[in-house]
Amino acid sequence: MKDSLMKPSPVVTSMLNTTRRHFFSRAASGIGAAALSSMLRRETASAAQTQFPNHPPKAKRVIYLYMSGGPSQFETFDDKPMLRELNGKPIPKSLTEGVKLAFLQYEALKCFGTEIKFKKCGQSEQSISDVFPHLQEVADDLCVVRTLQTDQVNHDPAHTFMNTGFGIAGRPSMGSWLSYGLGSEAADLPDFVVMRSGPGGQPIPTTAWHNGFLPGKHQGVEFYSSEQPLNYLKSPSGIDRATQERSIASIETLNRLQYDRSIDEEILTRIDQYELAFQMQTSVPGLADFTSETAATRELYGVDEKPGGSFASNCLMARRMAEGGVRFIQLYHTGWDHHSGVVKGVKSRAKEVDQGCAALLKDLKQRGMLDETLVIWGGEFGRTPMSQGGSGRDHHTKSGALWMAGGGVNAGTSYGETDDFGFTASIDPFHVHDFHATVLHLMGINHKRLTYRHQGFDFRLTNVHGNVIEKVIA
């Protein structure tokens, strides 16, 4: 009994039986093979990647500008004169009866008209509020959706739902699905990168960029909003690149011995991540160095006035990552949860993001990249047309706003209309599942065919729902 308990595993036995000469022989050959195997793995498609794209894609990549907290559509993109006329008066009960609200369930529901003014902008006459003077200049590049609907009324599940199509954590995020389905264009950067900025407020769960049950290599990699985007970019003192390369090759040898015995796909992910991390020690410092950008470009984004850590600098970084082949780039900006002081709050947040958003579109366009880059702006839900505490707005699932630009989007148009109070969609609702289906379609993927078998079930981003909204596609 004791002997059986003390018996080493097959993996350990294999390692023990590997002679010193054999080990170093494999490790030495692995140094050159490491780079080759990395390239081969990127060129060798997974089962999913042999199927996609299954129609000609209109976009190659996504930059998702995620306004965390739920930006108010009534102060940004959905002008409602009726709310101003009836400001302070009860909203019709026929609209609100039976609707789940987060904090207004037992309060008197009164109309709340904003003091912020709107303009008809561009040849398309898009209605955009004055908090976005820079975005007003690029109105003809936008497709504004005013009827976004979700199933989740509270932040954490709403973030999860907006990113994964499911209200409970554990499913893959949209960026992970795209990484799984389409693979990588970048040799020395991740497929899926996340960056954060903003004053804080409601926390963003890391499940929003998790790989769920997909292989770990499809998880989003968070870069810091600073001059040092990742930890450990520099090797320890006394360790040169050749020494580090030999170390990684030796670790790969051990990992492959273990994989040969266990056939665990996560071991291959581990090997990939070691190699990618090694490559990023060279690629990432250059990515974060804006000195190579022209003065005109830095002025366009305003990065000299808003240095590292700002949303503007993250937007410029996103453009550079897009050039480097990153498939899905998600920029979170916090602080949009305005249960009080919504006018002041939206003005402050808009000032932080307006220039960066518009600069990103202009910069991509002048470089010939906008047509193949899908840019999205929006949050996890909308806000109520009723006031909360006299100056704020509650969470709202029945209406919200987002915009899309570039990558096959029908520019200079609007999709959907809400009722006179902005409470719910009166024409063309745009559910989160429809949003996901449409994004996948623009990337060349039929959302019903992008599946992954897990625990005997074929999962997909859109679950059993979702329709491609053709009207937003050019």
C-alpha positions in Angstrom: 0.0 0.0 0.0 2.8 2.4 1.0 4.7 1.5 -2.2 1.7 2.3 -4.4 1.2 5.6 -2.6 4.9 6.5 -3.1 4.9 5.5 -6.8 5.6 8.7 -8.9 3.2 9.7 -11.7 4.0 8.9 -15.3 5.0 12.5 -15.9 7.4 12.5 -13.0 8.8 9.1 -14.1 9.4 10.5 -17.6 11.2 13.5 -16.2 13.3 11.3 -13.9 14.2 9.0 -16.8 15.3 12.0 -18.9 19.0 12.1 -18.8 20.8 15.4 -18.2 22.3 15.2 -21.7 18.9 14.4 -23.3 17.3 17.2 -21.4 19.8 19.8 -22.5 19.8 18.4 -26.0 16.0 18.9 -26.2 16.2 22.3 -24.6 19.0 23.5 -27.0 17.0 22.4 -30.0 14.0 24.1 -28.4 15.6 27.5 -28.5 15.2 27.7 -32.3 12.1 25.6 -32.3 10.4 27.9 -29.8 10.1 30.7 -32.3 9.2 28.3 -35.1 6.5 26.5 -33.1 5.1 29.9 -32.1 4.7 30.9 -35.8 3.3 27.5 -36.7 0.8 27.6 -34.0 -0.4 31.0 -35.1 -0.7 29.7 -38.7 -2.3 26.4 -37.8 -6.0 27.1 -37.3 -8.1 25.6 -34.6 -11.2 23.7 -35.5 -13.2 26.9 -35.2 -10.7 28.9 -37.3 -11.0 26.6 -40.3 -14.7 27.6 -40.5 -14.4 31.4 -40.2 -14.9 33.8 -41.6 -17.9 32.1 -43.3 -18.8 35.1 -45.4 -16.7 38.1 -46.5 -15.9 40.2 -43.4 -16.5 43.9 -43.4 -14.2 44.5 -40.4 -10.9 42.9 -39.4 -10.9 44.2 -35.8 -13.0 45.8 -33.1 -12.2 48.8 -30.8 -14.9 48.9 -28.2 -15.1 52.1 -26.2 -17.0 50.9 -23.1 -18.5 53.6 -20.9 -18.9 51.8 -17.6 -21.8 52.8 -15.3 -24.5 53.3 -17.9 -24.3 56.7 -19.7 -27.5 58.6 -19.9 -28.9 58.7 -23.4 -31.0 61.8 -22.5 -27.9 63.8 -22.0 -26.0 62.4 -24.9 -27.8 61.0 -28.0 -31.6 60.8 -27.4 -33.1 64.3 -27.3 -36.6 64.3 -25.8 -38.4 67.7 -25.9 -41.5 66.1 -24.2 -39.5 65.5 -21.0 -38.6 69.2 -20.9 -42.2 70.2 -21.4 -43.4 67.9 -18.6 -40.4 68.3 -16.4 -41.4 67.5 -12.8 -44.8 66.0 -13.7 -45.8 62.4 -13.3 -44.8 60.1 -16.2 -47.8 58.0 -17.5 -48.3 54.9 -15.4 -49.1 52.9 -18.6 -45.4 53.1 -19.4 -43.9 52.1 -16.1 -46.4 49.6 -14.8 -44.7 46.2 -14.3 -41.2 47.4 -15.3 -38.4 46.4 -13.0 -36.3 49.4 -11.8 -33.2 49.4 -9.6 -34.0 52.1 -7.1 -37.2 53.8 -8.1 -39.6 51.0 -7.4 -41.4 52.8 -4.6 -40.9 56.4 -5.5 -43.1 58.9 -7.3 -42.0 58.7 -11.0 -41.6 62.2 -12.4 -40.4 63.3 -15.8 -36.9 64.7 -15.9 -36.0 66.9 -18.9 -32.3 67.7 -19.3 -31.0 71.3 -19.6 -28.3 70.1 -22.0 -28.9 71.2 -25.6 -28.6 69.1 -28.7 -27.6 69.9 -32.3 -28.4 68.4 -35.7 -24.9 67.6 -36.9 -23.4 67.0 -40.3 -25.1 66.3 -43.5 -26.9 63.4 -41.8 -28.3 65.7 -39.2 -27.5 63.4 -36.3 -28.9 64.6 -33.0 -25.9 64.8 -30.7 -25.7 66.8 -27.4 -23.4 69.7 -26.8 -21.3 67.7 -24.3 -19.6 66.1 -27.4 -18.4 69.0 -29.5 -15.6 66.8 -31.1 -18.0 63.9 -31.9 -20.4 66.4 -33.5 -17.6 67.0 -36.1 -17.6 63.3 -37.1 -21.4 62.8 -37.0 -21.5 61.6 -40.6 -19.3 58.6 -39.6 -21.6 57.4 -36.9 -24.5 55.0 -36.8 -26.4 56.0 -33.6 -28.6 53.3 -32.0 -31.2 54.7 -29.6 -33.1 51.6 -28.7 -30.6 49.4 -26.9 -32.3 46.9 -24.6 -30.8 44.5 -22.0 -32.1 41.9 -19.6 -30.1 43.1 -16.6 -30.9 46.1 -14.4 -27.9 46.0 -12.0 -24.3 46.8 -12.9 -22.4 43.5 -12.3 -24.8 41.2 -14.2 -25.3 43.9 -16.8 -21.6 44.2 -17.5 -21.4 40.4 -17.8 -24.5 40.3 -20.0 -23.2 43.0 -22.3 -19.9 41.3 -22.7 -20.8 37.6 -22.7 -24.5 37.4 -23.6 -25.3 35.8 -20.2 -26.1 37.4 -16.9 -24.1 35.0 -14.8 -20.3 34.9 -14.8 -18.6 32.0 -16.4 -19.2 32.4 -20.2 -16.6 33.6 -22.7 -16.6 37.3 -23.5 -17.2 38.7 -27.0 -13.5 39.4 -27.5 -12.7 35.8 -26.5 -15.2 34.4 -28.9 -13.6 36.5 -31.7 -10.1 35.3 -30.7 -11.3 31.7 -30.8 -13.2 32.0 -34.1 -10.7 34.1 -36.1 -7.3 33.6 -34.4 -4.6 36.1 -34.3 -3.1 38.6 -36.7 -0.4 39.6 -34.3 2.9 37.7 -33.8 4.0 39.6 -30.7 0.8 41.0 -29.1 -2.3 39.3 -27.6 -5.5 38.8 -29.7 -7.6 40.6 -27.0 -6.4 43.6 -25.0 -8.3 45.5 -22.3 -7.4 49.0 -20.8 -9.1 51.0 -18.1 -9.3 54.7 -17.3 -11.7 57.1 -15.5 -12.4 58.3 -11.9 -13.6 54.9 -10.6 -17.1 54.3 -9.3 -18.8 51.0 -10.0 -16.1 48.3 -10.3 -15.8 46.4 -13.6 -15.7 42.7 -13.1 -12.8 40.9 -14.7 -15.4 38.3 -15.9 -16.2 40.9 -18.6 -13.1 39.9 -20.5 -12.8 36.3 -19.3 -12.3 33.3 -21.6 -14.9 31.3 -19.7 -14.7 27.7 -20.9 -12.7 28.5 -24.0 -9.0 27.8 -23.9 -7.1 30.2 -21.7 -5.2 31.8 -24.5 -8.4 33.6 -25.6 -8.7 35.6 -22.3 -8.3 39.3 -22.5 -5.0 40.7 -21.4 -5.2 43.9 -19.3 -2.7 46.6 -20.1 -2.1 49.4 -17.6 -2.9 52.9 -18.7 0.6 54.1 -18.1 4.0 54.3 -19.7 4.6 50.8 -18.3 1.6 48.9 -19.7 2.7 45.5 -18.3 4.7 44.3 -15.3 8.1 42.6 -15.8 8.8 44.0 -19.3 12.4 44.3 -18.3 14.5 41.2 -17.5 16.1 41.0 -14.0 19.6 42.4 -13.7 22.2 40.0 -15.1 19.7 38.1 -17.3 20.3 38.9 -21.0 17.8 38.0 -23.8 19.8 34.9 -24.8 19.8 33.5 -21.3 16.0 34.1 -21.0 15.4 32.4 -24.4 17.3 29.3 -23.2 15.3 29.3 -20.0 12.0 29.5 -21.9 13.1 26.7 -24.2 13.9 24.5 -21.2 10.5 25.3 -19.6 8.9 24.4 -22.9 10.7 21.0 -22.9 9.3 20.3 -19.4 5.8 21.4 -20.4 5.8 19.2 -23.5 6.8 16.2 -21.5 3.8 16.8 -19.3 1.6 17.4 -22.3 2.7 14.2 -23.9 1.4 12.3 -20.9 -1.8 14.3 -20.0 -2.9 15.8 -23.4 -4.1 18.9 -21.5 -4.8 21.8 -23.9 -4.1 24.3 -21.2 -0.4 23.2 -21.2 -0.2 24.4 -24.8 -1.8 27.6 -23.7 0.9 27.9 -21.1 3.6 27.4 -23.7 2.1 30.0 -26.0 1.9 32.5 -23.1 5.5 32.1 -22.2 6.5 32.7 -25.8 4.1 35.6 -26.2 5.3 37.2 -22.9 8.9 36.9 -24.2 8.0 38.6 -27.5 6.0 41.4 -25.7 9.2 42.4 -23.8 10.3 43.8 -27.1 7.0 44.9 -28.7 5.1 46.5 -25.8 7.6 49.2 -24.8 7.6 50.5 -28.4 3.8 50.4 -28.4 3.6 52.7 -25.4 6.2 55.2 -26.7 4.4 58.0 -28.4 7.5 60.0 -29.3 7.3 58.5 -32.7 3.9 60.1 -33.3 3.8 63.4 -35.1 3.0 66.6 -33.1 -0.2 66.8 -35.2 -1.3 63.4 -34.1 -0.5 64.0 -30.4 -2.4 67.3 -30.6 -5.4 65.5 -32.3 -5.8 63.2 -29.4 -4.7 65.8 -26.8 -2.3 63.3 -25.2 0.2 66.0 -24.3 -2.4 67.8 -22.2 -3.8 64.4 -20.9 -0.7 62.3 -20.3 -0.4 58.5 -19.7 -3.4 57.0 -17.9 -6.0 59.1 -19.7 -8.7 57.9 -22.0 -7.1 59.9 -24.8 -3.8 58.1 -24.5 -5.6 54.8 -24.4 -7.3 55.7 -27.7 -4.0 56.4 -29.3 -2.6 53.2 -27.9 -5.7 51.4 -29.3 -4.8 52.7 -32.8 -1.3 51.5 -32.4 -2.5 48.1 -31.2 -4.8 47.9 -34.2 -1.9 48.6 -36.5 0.0 45.8 -34.7 -2.7 43.2 -35.4 -4.7 43.0 -32.1 -8.1 41.6 -33.0 -10.2 43.0 -30.1 -9.4 46.1 -28.1 -11.6 47.2 -25.3 -11.2 50.5 -23.5 -13.2 50.9 -20.3 -13.9 54.4 -18.9 -15.6 54.5 -15.6 -17.8 57.0 -13.8 -21.0 57.1 -15.8 -23.3 55.9 -13.0 -25.2 59.1 -12.2 -28.0 58.5 -9.6 -27.6 62.2 -8.7 -26.1 65.2 -10.5 -26.5 63.6 -13.9 -26.0 66.8 -15.9 -22.8 67.7 -14.2 -21.6 64.1 -14.2 -22.2 63.6 -17.9 -20.5 66.9 -18.8 -17.4 65.8 -16.8 -17.2 62.3 -18.2 -17.9 63.5 -21.8 -15.1 66.1 -21.5 -12.7 63.2 -20.6 -13.7 61.0 -23.6 -15.0 63.3 -26.4 -11.7 64.3 -27.9 -10.2 60.9 -27.8 -13.2 59.2 -29.4 -13.3 61.7 -32.3 -9.6 61.7 -32.7 -9.6 57.9 -33.0 -12.1 58.0 -35.8 -10.3 60.8 -37.6 -6.9 59.1 -37.2 -8.2 55.7 -38.4 -9.9 57.3 -41.4 -6.8 59.3 -42.5 -4.7 56.1 -42.3 -7.2 54.1 -44.4 -8.0 51.9 -41.4 -11.5 53.0 -40.5 -13.2 50.9 -43.2 -11.8 47.7 -41.7 -12.0 48.7 -38.0 -15.4 48.5 -36.2 -15.5 51.1 -33.5 -18.2 50.8 -30.8 -19.2 53.3 -28.0 -21.7 52.4 -25.3 -22.3 51.1 -21.8 -24.1 48.3 -20.0 -27.6 49.9 -20.0 -29.4 53.2 -20.3 -31.0 55.5 -17.8 -34.6 56.3 -16.8 -36.5 59.3 -18.2 -37.7 59.8 -14.6 -35.6 61.6 -12.0 -34.0 60.0 -9.1 -33.6 62.3 -6.1 -34.4 65.3 -8.4 -31.1 65.4 -10.2 -30.2 61.8 -11.2 -31.4 58.9 -13.2 -31.9 55.3 -12.3 -30.7 52.2 -14.3 -32.9 51.3 -17.3 -33.2 48.2 -19.4 -35.8 49.3 -21.9 -33.8 52.0 -23.7 -30.2 53.1 -24.1 -27.9 54.5 -26.7 -24.7 53.4 -28.4 -23.0 54.2 -31.6 -20.9 52.3 -34.1 -18.5 53.5 -36.9 -16.2 52.1 -39.5 -16.0 48.4 -40.4 -19.1 48.0 -42.6 -21.4 50.2 -40.5 -24.1 52.3 -42.3 -22.5 55.7 -41.5 -24.5 58.8 -41.0 -27.6 57.0 -40.0 -29.7 56.3 -36.9 -31.3 53.1 -35.9 -34.5 52.9 -33.8 -36.7 55.4 -32.1 -38.0 55.6 -28.6 -41.4 56.9 -27.5 -41.9 60.6 -26.7 -40.7 60.0 -23.2 -37.7 57.9 -24.2 -39.0 55.1 -22.0 -38.9 52.2 -24.5 -38.4 51.4 -28.1 -41.3 52.4 -30.4 -39.5 51.4 -33.6 -36.7 48.9 -34.1 -35.6 47.6 -30.7 -31.9 46.6 -30.5 -31.4 43.9 -28.0 -27.9 43.0 -26.6 -28.2 39.6 -28.4 -28.9 41.4 -31.7 -25.9 43.6 -31.0 -23.6 40.6 -30.6 -25.1 38.9 -33.7 -24.5 42.0 -35.7 -20.9 42.5 -34.5 -20.0 38.9 -35.3 -21.6 39.3 -38.8 -19.5 42.4 -39.5 -16.5 40.3 -38.6 -17.5 37.6 -41.1 -19.1 35.2 -38.6 -22.5 33.6 -38.6 -23.4 33.9 -34.9 -25.3 30.6 -35.0 -22.3 28.7 -36.3 -19.7 30.0 -33.8 -20.1 27.3 -31.1 -18.0 25.5 -28.5 -19.0 22.2 -27.0 -18.8 22.3 -23.2 -20.3 19.7 -20.8 -22.3 18.2 -23.7 -23.8 21.4 -24.9 -22.9 23.6 -27.9 -22.6 27.1 -26.4 -22.6 30.3 -28.5 -22.3 34.0 -27.7 -25.9 34.7 -28.6 -27.2 31.6 -26.7 -30.4 30.7 -28.7 -31.3 34.4 -29.5 -30.1 37.2 -31.6 -30.8 38.6 -35.1 -28.4 40.4 -37.4 -29.7 44.0 -37.8 -29.3 44.6 -41.5 -30.2 48.3 -41.3 -27.0 49.2 -39.4 -24.9 47.5 -42.1 -23.7 49.4 -45.2 
